Amino acid sequence: MDRNHLERCMDSQAVPSTEVDAPFVSLEAEIPEVLYRGLKDFVGSNPNWDQYQVMSSALAQFLFQNGCSERAVTERYLDDLFSRSQA
């Protein structure tokens, strides 16, 4: 898979005009087995989390720390940083 695969996939689909139309996007990714086991162990020992929340939180953290200025990304990052750490 090359770097532009995601853009080609998005261009070939009808993209809703607002976030209200599609608040979630399905994402498929291959990860190393060691990360999968870590994710599985973490979710197993933290009942307040599921695999989708972990991946969403990790993606928001990555984007925020690498300069993304979208308000929704920042809100997700800060929400997870402060509310999840106390759970």
Number of C-alpha atoms within 10 A of each C-alpha: 5 5 7 8 10 11 9 10 9 10 10 8 8 7 11 10 8 8 9 8 9 10 8 8 6 4 8 6 4 6 8 7 9 9 10 13 11 11 16 13 11 15 17 13 10 10 9 10 14 14 14 11 13 15 13 15 20 14 15 21 19 14 16 19 12 9 8 13 11 10 10 10 19 17 13 16 21 16 13 19 13 10 9 12 8 7 9
